[in-house]
């Protein structure tokens, strides 16, 4: 991958200057420096993912950066349609993410996911005619599904997904918080599969695999009342909406091995 053409970016909402494509892997320092993706003998250095790592997206979060509406935007936000998903009902999105050993998680941050319906299905949107399935990190790297979908039409069981779920928030629904942890100093590979619900029914699917292990498996998600197309979205930033979510220092993350597939 030498540019973002494979993503078929349809809209770059913000943070384009915070994103850089590099033919290197992150250094242990986490300061934005990188090491060559090949050793002297031409082999790839050990990343925990072997030869999967070729080039990476490097994301920058300046000190005191928070969500996209703040004075100092961190990370990036772009919408992409790498495949024709106009008639897709079952879609998978996967990628690898690297947090450096000294990454300060603060309280939370957003990671890429799938969306359907209109864009900007986030930031407190009522999600009546849209959904999004971003992932999220919490304190100490705890991971979760951060779901935007019609809040009053979800099952009680979904909102009880262990080890913890919070569905009474003004913003997104926190599902399966702490069901896995992102590893500081190592790559984490995530794969989410969304199976759209029958319009009006609580029969949608969401499966999340982390490093090949299923950590969330739901078959009762209400994504939509009516049929609509499903592009995909890619973005990452610190937040939350309050100052205590902001990154306390300049920080970086790295992403690789993006893939998307239509399963049905």
FENJOTA-V495258 format. One record per pair of residues at least 24 apart in sequence whose C-alpha atoms are under 10 Angstrom apart, sorted by sequence separation. I is the first residue (numbers start at 0). J is the second residue. D is the distance in whole Angstrom. If there is no record, write none. Layout:
I,J,D  I,J,D
//
This chain:
33,57,10  109,133,7  110,134,5  111,135,9  121,145,10  123,147,9  124,148,9  125,149,7  126,150,8  127,151,10  146,170,9  147,171,5  148,172,8  186,210,9  187,211,10  188,212,10  189,213,10  191,215,9  192,216,9  193,217,10  194,218,8  196,220,7  197,221,9  198,222,8  199,223,6  200,224,8  109,134,6  110,135,6  121,146,9  122,147,10  124,149,10  125,150,8  127,152,10  145,170,9  146,171,5  147,172,6  191,216,10  193,218,10  195,220,8  196,221,6  197,222,9  198,223,6  199,224,4  31,57,8  108,134,9  109,135,5  110,136,8  120,146,10  121,147,7  125,151,10  145,171,6  146,172,5  147,173,9  194,220,9  195,221,8  196,222,6  197,223,8  198,224,5  199,225,7  31,58,9  108,135,6  109,136,7  120,147,7  121,148,10  144,171,9  145,172,6  146,173,7  193,220,10  195,222,7  196,223,7  197,224,8  198,225,5  199,226,9  24,52,8  31,59,8  107,135,7  108,136,5  109,137,9  120,148,9  144,172,8  145,173,5  146,174,7  181,209,9  194,222,9  195,223,8  196,224,9  197,225,8  198,226,6  231,259,9  23,52,9  24,53,8  30,59,10  107,136,5  108,137,7  143,172,10  144,173,6  145,174,6  179,208,10  180,209,9  193,222,10  196,225,10  197,226,8  198,227,10  22,52,9  23,53,7  24,54,7  25,55,9  106,136,8  107,137,4  108,138,9  143,173,7  144,174,5  145,175,9  179,209,8  196,226,9  22,53,7  23,54,6  24,55,7  84,115,10  105,136,10  106,137,5  107,138,6  142,173,10  143,174,6  144,175,6  145,176,9  178,209,10  195,226,9  21,53,9  22,54,4  23,55,7  24,56,10  25,57,8  104,136,8  105,137,8  106,138,5  107,139,9  108,140,10  112,144,9  114,146,10  142,174,9  143,175,5  144,176,7  21,54,6  22,55,6  23,56,9  24,57,9  104,137,7  105,138,6  106,139,8  107,140,8  112,145,9  113,146,10  114,147,9  115,148,10  142,175,8  143,176,4  144,177,10  179,212,10  20,54,7  21,55,6  22,56,9  23,57,9  74,108,10  76,110,10  77,111,10  79,113,10  104,138,6  105,139,8  106,140,9  107,141,9  108,142,10  109,143,10  110,144,10  112,146,10  114,148,10  141,175,10  142,176,6  143,177,6  144,178,9  179,213,10  195,229,9  20,55,6  21,56,6  22,57,10  74,109,10  76,111,9  78,113,10  103,138,9  104,139,6  105,140,9  106,141,10  107,142,9  109,144,10  110,145,9  141,176,7  142,177,5  143,178,7  178,213,10  179,214,7  19,55,8  20,56,5  21,57,7  74,110,10  78,114,9  103,139,8  104,140,6  109,145,8  141,177,5  142,178,6  143,179,7  178,214,6  179,215,9  19,56,6  20,57,6  102,139,10  103,140,9  104,141,9  140,177,8  141,178,7  142,179,5  143,180,9  177,214,10  178,215,7  18,56,7  19,57,5  20,58,9  102,140,9  133,171,10  135,173,9  139,177,10  141,179,6  142,180,5  18,57,6  19,58,7  57,96,10  132,171,10  134,173,9  135,174,10  137,176,8  138,177,10  140,179,8  141,180,4  142,181,6  175,214,8  176,215,10  17,57,8  18,58,5  19,59,9  55,95,9  56,96,9  57,97,10  78,118,8  131,171,9  132,172,10  134,174,10  136,176,9  137,177,8  140,180,5  141,181,6  175,215,7  17,58,6  18,59,7  55,96,9  78,119,10  135,176,9  136,177,9  139,180,8  140,181,5  141,182,9  174,215,9  175,216,10  16,58,9  17,59,5  18,60,10  55,97,10  65,107,10  66,108,9  98,140,9  138,180,10  139,181,8  140,182,7  15,58,9  16,59,9  17,60,7  52,95,9  65,108,9  66,109,9  136,179,10  137,180,9  139,182,9  140,183,8  14,58,9  17,61,9  51,95,9  125,169,9  126,170,10  136,180,8  137,181,9  139,183,9  14,59,9  123,168,9  124,169,9  125,170,8  126,171,9  136,181,7  14,60,10  123,169,6  124,170,7  125,171,9  135,181,10  48,95,9  122,169,9  123,170,4  124,171,9  144,191,9  152,199,9  153,200,10  154,201,7  122,170,6  123,171,7  152,200,9  153,201,7  154,202,10  121,170,7  122,171,8  152,201,8  121,171,7  46,97,9  120,171,9  2,54,10  0,53,8  1,54,8  3,56,9  14,67,8  161,214,10  0,54,6  1,55,10  2,56,10  13,67,7  68,122,10  161,215,9  0,55,8  12,67,9  13,68,10  17,72,9  18,73,10  67,122,9  134,189,9  160,215,8  0,56,10  17,73,7  18,74,7  66,122,9  160,216,9  14,71,10  16,73,10  17,74,6  18,75,7  134,191,9  160,217,9  14,72,7  15,73,10  16,74,9  17,75,6  18,76,9  133,191,9  13,72,8  14,73,7  15,74,8  16,75,8  17,76,10  132,191,9  157,216,10  13,73,9  14,74,6  15,75,6  132,192,10  157,217,7  13,74,8  14,75,4  15,76,8  132,193,8  144,205,9  156,217,9  157,218,9  13,75,6  14,76,6  15,77,8  144,206,10  157,219,7  12,75,8  13,76,5  14,77,9  144,207,8  156,219,8  157,220,7  11,75,8  12,76,5  13,77,7  143,207,9  155,219,10  156,220,10  157,221,10  11,76,6  12,77,5  154,219,7  10,76,9  11,77,4  12,78,8  153,219,8  154,220,7  188,254,10  10,77,6  11,78,6  142,209,10  153,220,6  154,221,8  186,253,9  187,254,10  188,255,9  189,256,10  190,257,10  192,259,10  9,77,8  10,78,5  11,79,9  29,97,10  31,99,10  152,220,9  153,221,6  186,254,9  188,256,9  189,257,10  190,258,9  191,259,10  192,260,9  193,261,10  194,262,9  8,77,7  9,78,6  10,79,7  29,98,8  30,99,9  152,221,6  153,222,9  170,239,9  186,255,9  188,257,10  190,259,9  192,261,10  193,262,10  194,263,9  8,78,6  9,79,5  10,80,10  29,99,5  151,221,9  152,222,9  170,240,10  192,262,9  6,77,10  7,78,9  8,79,4  9,80,7  27,98,10  28,99,7  29,100,7  30,101,10  143,214,9  144,215,8  149,220,10  150,221,9  152,223,9  6,78,9  7,79,5  8,80,6  9,81,10  25,97,8  27,99,6  28,100,7  29,101,7  30,102,10  142,214,10  143,215,9  148,220,9  149,221,7  150,222,10  152,224,10  6,79,6  7,80,5  8,81,8  24,97,9  25,98,9  26,99,8  27,100,7  28,101,7  29,102,7  132,205,9  134,207,10  148,221,7  149,222,7  5,79,9  6,80,6  7,81,5  25,99,8  26,100,10  27,101,9  28,102,10  146,220,10  148,222,5  149,223,7  4,79,10  5,80,9  6,81,5  7,82,8  147,222,8  148,223,7  149,224,9  3,79,10  5,81,6  6,82,9  146,222,9  4,81,9  5,82,9  112,190,10  113,191,9  104,183,10  112,191,8  113,192,9  114,193,10  102,182,10  103,183,9  112,192,10  113,193,8  115,195,10  102,183,7  112,193,10  100,182,8  101,183,7  102,184,8  98,181,8  99,182,9  100,183,5  101,184,8  97,181,8  98,182,7  99,183,5  100,184,4  96,181,8  97,182,8  98,183,5  99,184,5  100,185,8  96,182,9  97,183,7  98,184,6  99,185,7  96,183,10  97,184,7  98,185,7  99,186,9  97,185,6  98,186,7  96,185,8  97,186,5  98,187,9  95,185,10  96,186,6  97,187,6  132,222,10  95,186,6  96,187,5  97,188,9  130,221,9  131,222,9  95,187,5  96,188,6  130,222,6  94,187,8  95,188,4  96,189,8  129,222,7  130,223,7  94,188,6  95,189,6  128,222,9  129,223,7  93,188,7  94,189,6  95,190,9  127,222,9  128,223,7  129,224,9  93,189,5  94,190,7  126,222,9  127,223,8  128,224,8  129,225,10  92,189,8  93,190,4  94,191,9  126,223,9  127,224,8  128,225,8  92,190,6  93,191,6  128,226,10  129,227,8  131,229,10  91,190,7  92,191,5  93,192,9  128,227,9  129,228,10  130,229,9  132,231,10  133,232,9  91,191,6  92,192,7  129,229,9  131,231,9  132,232,9  133,233,9  135,235,9  137,237,10  90,191,8  91,192,4  92,193,9  131,232,8  133,234,9  134,235,9  135,236,10  136,237,9  137,238,10  90,192,6  91,193,6  133,235,9  135,237,10  136,238,10  89,192,7  90,193,5  91,194,9  135,238,10  89,193,6  90,194,7  88,193,8  89,194,4  90,195,9  88,194,6  89,195,6  116,222,10  12,119,9  87,194,9  88,195,5  89,196,10  115,222,9  116,223,9  10,118,10  87,195,9  88,196,8  114,222,10  115,223,9  88,197,9  116,225,10  116,226,9  117,227,9  115,226,10  116,227,6  117,228,9  115,227,7  116,228,6  117,229,9  118,230,9  115,228,6  116,229,7  117,230,9  118,231,10  119,232,10  89,203,10  91,205,10  93,207,10  95,209,10  114,228,9  115,229,4  116,230,8  118,232,9  88,203,10  89,204,9  90,205,10  91,206,9  92,207,10  93,208,9  95,210,9  114,229,6  115,230,6  89,205,10  91,207,10  93,209,10  113,229,8  114,230,6  115,231,7  113,230,7  114,231,5  115,232,9  122,239,9  113,231,5  114,232,6  122,240,9  112,231,7  113,232,6  114,233,9  111,231,9  112,232,6  113,233,8  111,232,6  112,233,6  110,232,10  111,233,4  112,234,8  110,233,7  111,234,5  112,235,10  109,233,10  110,234,6  111,235,6  109,234,7  110,235,5  111,236,10  109,235,5  110,236,7  108,235,7  109,236,5  110,237,9  108,236,6  109,237,6  107,236,9  108,237,4  109,238,7  107,237,6  108,238,5  109,239,9  106,237,8  107,238,6  108,239,7  105,237,8  106,238,8  107,239,7  104,237,9  105,238,9  106,239,8  52,186,10  107,243,10  108,244,8  48,185,9  106,243,7  107,244,6  108,245,9  46,184,10  47,185,7  48,186,7  88,226,10  105,243,8  106,244,5  107,245,9  108,246,9  46,185,7  47,186,6  48,187,9  90,229,9  92,231,8  105,244,6  106,245,8  107,246,10  46,186,7  47,187,9  48,188,9  86,226,10  87,227,10  88,228,9  89,229,10  90,230,10  92,232,10  104,244,9  105,245,7  106,246,9  47,188,10  86,227,9  87,228,8  88,229,9  90,231,10  104,245,10  105,246,7  85,227,8  86,228,7  87,229,7  104,246,8  105,247,8  85,228,5  86,229,8  87,230,10  103,246,7  104,247,9  84,228,7  85,229,7  102,246,10  103,247,8  83,228,9  84,229,6  85,230,8  103,248,8  83,229,9  84,230,6  102,248,10  103,249,10  82,229,10  83,230,8  84,231,9  102,249,10  103,250,8  82,230,8  102,250,7  80,229,9  81,230,8  82,231,9  101,250,9  102,251,8  80,230,5  81,231,8  102,252,9  79,230,7  80,231,6  99,250,9  78,230,8  79,231,6  80,232,8  98,250,9  99,251,8  78,231,6  79,232,6  98,251,7  99,252,7  77,231,9  78,232,4  79,233,7  97,251,9  98,252,5  99,253,9  29,184,9  77,232,6  78,233,6  97,252,6  98,253,7  27,183,10  28,184,9  76,232,8  77,233,6  78,234,8  96,252,7  97,253,5  98,254,9  27,184,7  76,233,6  77,234,6  96,253,6  97,254,6  26,184,9  27,185,9  75,233,8  76,234,4  77,235,9  95,253,8  96,254,5  97,255,9  25,184,9  75,234,5  76,235,7  95,254,6  96,255,7  25,185,10  74,234,7  75,235,6  76,236,8  94,254,7  95,255,5  96,256,9  74,235,5  75,236,7  94,255,6  95,256,6  96,257,10  48,210,10  73,235,8  74,236,5  93,255,9  94,256,5  95,257,7  73,236,6  74,237,8  93,256,7  94,257,4  95,258,10  72,236,8  73,237,7  93,257,6  94,258,6  72,237,9  73,238,10  92,257,7  93,258,5  94,259,9  92,258,6  93,259,6  91,258,8  92,259,5  93,260,9  67,235,10  91,259,6  92,260,7  66,235,9  67,236,8  90,259,7  91,260,5  92,261,9  66,236,6  67,237,9  90,260,6  91,261,7  65,236,6  66,237,6  67,238,9  69,240,8  89,260,9  90,261,5  91,262,7  64,236,8  65,237,5  66,238,5  68,240,9  69,241,10  73,245,9  89,261,6  90,262,6  64,237,7  65,238,5  66,239,7  67,240,9  69,242,9  72,245,10  73,246,8  87,260,10  88,261,8  89,262,5  90,263,7  63,237,9  64,238,9  65,239,7  66,240,6  71,245,10  87,261,6  88,262,8  89,263,5  60,235,9  65,240,7  66,241,9  86,261,10  87,262,8  88,263,6  58,234,10  59,235,10  60,236,7  65,241,8  66,242,10  69,245,10  73,249,9  74,250,10  84,260,9  87,263,6  58,235,8  59,236,9  60,237,8  65,242,7  73,250,9  74,251,9  81,258,9  82,259,8  84,261,7  86,263,9  58,236,9  64,242,9  65,243,9  66,244,9  73,251,10  74,252,9  81,259,8  82,260,8  83,261,9  63,242,8  65,244,7  66,245,8  80,259,10  81,260,10  82,261,8  63,243,9  64,244,9  65,245,5  63,244,9  64,245,5  65,246,7  63,245,5  64,246,6  65,247,10  62,245,8  63,246,5  64,247,8  61,245,9  62,246,5  63,247,6  64,248,9  60,245,9  61,246,7  62,247,5  63,248,7  64,249,9  60,246,7  61,247,8  62,248,4  63,249,8  64,250,10  60,247,10  61,248,6  62,249,5  60,248,8  61,249,4  62,250,7  60,249,6  61,250,6  59,249,7  60,250,5  61,251,9  59,250,6  60,251,6  58,250,8  59,251,5  60,252,8  58,251,5  59,252,7  57,251,7  58,252,5  59,253,9  57,252,6  58,253,6  56,252,8  57,253,5  58,254,8  55,252,10  56,253,5  57,254,7  55,253,6  56,254,5  57,255,9  54,253,10  55,254,5  56,255,6  54,254,9  55,255,5  56,256,10  54,255,7  55,256,8  56,257,10  52,254,9  53,255,8  54,256,8  55,257,10  52,255,6  53,256,8  51,255,8  52,256,7  51,256,7  48,256,10  31,249,9  30,249,8  31,250,8  32,251,10  14,234,9  29,249,10  30,250,7  31,251,6  9,230,10  13,234,9  14,235,10  29,250,7  30,251,7  31,252,9  10,232,10  11,233,10  12,234,9  14,236,9  29,251,6  30,252,10  31,253,9  8,231,10  9,232,10  11,234,10  29,252,8  8,232,9  29,253,10  6,231,9  8,233,9  6,232,10  25,251,9  6,233,9  25,252,8  25,253,7  24,253,8  25,254,10  23,253,10  24,254,10  24,255,10  21,253,10  18,251,10  20,253,9  17,251,9  19,253,10  20,254,9  18,253,10  20,255,10  6,257,9  5,257,10  6,258,9  5,258,10  6,259,10  0,255,10  0,256,10
//
